[in-house]
């Protein structure tokens, strides 16, 4: 099964292969161009092109999205900052995203952040104090899931 980032890579390749713009694909999918941008941006994070993903996010930051989707968007954005090595910004967006994920009882979004945390443990930031805060944030929100 494809993860979110692999799906983003696949969507972009599919769209480019057909010579479609993001708007044209969005119309075929019955979604917005901003949605297609966000999906593709997640793929750029995996392709080790987080700067490109960040540029996409800057272009669509002001777009209205339902609060449930906003949590996922913030988590995606946190992953870009983590890939760029900007741990403080990544943690800021992860904290906002996990808060919304908890409000909307999204186990999937919390699991995505847990996977990100596990990956960061093996990097230079894995030893930072903030990583313990990040871990605690995940543990607290996972414990809330038992009541959902």
Secondary structure, DSSP 4 states (H G I P E B T S, - for coil): ---HHHHHHHHHHHHHHHT--HHHHHHHHTS-HHHHHHHHHHHHHHTT-HHHHHHHHHHHTTS---HHHHHHHHHHHHHHHHHHT-HHHHHHHHHHHHHHHHHTT-HHHHHHHHHHHHHHHTSGGGGSHHHHHHHHHHHHHHHHGGG-
